């Protein structure tokens, strides 16, 4: 114990953050310490680490949590990435992230330049099924994801805000705010916000994770995107001022009928200020159950129905005709009848719909943590 106290004092003097890994007496790794340099937390970590709000952390490069390790981030912690870099935080298959924020003290991942596309964002890779094969490599970072473990657990994320993400990785690839690659249903995702991302705010690539209280504000692509056989449930989603679609829901870009098919229920949603196709049912769409939606604010960049299926997307059109895409309790605000939905979709309207909780306005549950205070 004296040795541990000495090490703690020594780390405080140096400004280092660390976690002791608790082990049994017969464990050869007893009292091992994972040390993080706050001046740059980039690196590959095979041991548990903990970041806390008493330290300011900088990121210049990739921080990769390897299989078997857990990254724990306490409430109020701030991580600042170097602007204009490929910096990102990635959770590998078999690793975990614990974001333990609160409404008053969210965890914030940001950049030192307050502008679009300054760094990568957060990437989480799980072992749950996707319909692009038994596995693959993440869009950026080239980390494996996907598999057969539907209930895979990648940790818990509560009250997290990511800002200024969407760095252009190369001519074809770009980071999202938070990317969920084959993340399993054992993972908790609740109260997560993307602010001023240069690509999609939040995106699900297959997997079975459910996600509630999601916010995407001023995304330069889609607000919230799901594809590749995502089979989760979404509740209380709010997308504001996305340059393209507020929600893009796909099945598979190469084969619209691929299985396991995207099969999801998304309810209590507010969409406002989209550049085009507010809810884009794309690339086969999958089986979608959509309920309690309030939407308005489509710009004239591209005129299209608020619930839109491309005319040449035969797989999605077929599901719509078969009634496999159900849309109920929708409140349109200042939307002409002809602009509401694709002809093959049936929508039940309800002027009493509340959307994410406050009609077309920002929901009360997003106040104070989902966007920087002005």
PyMOL commands that set and color helices and strands:
alter all, ss='L'
color gray80, all
select helices_A, chain A and resi 2-14+314-321+337-339+364-366
alter helices_A, ss='H'
color red, helices_A
select strands_A, chain A and resi 16-20+33-37+43-45+49-51+56-59+62-65+70-74+78-81+88-91+96-100+107-111+122-125+136-137+144-145+155-163+178-181+188-195+202-205+211-217+224-227+233-240+247-250+263-272+279-282+287-296+307-308+325-332+347-349
alter strands_A, ss='S'
color yellow, strands_A
deselect
rebuild
show_as cartoon
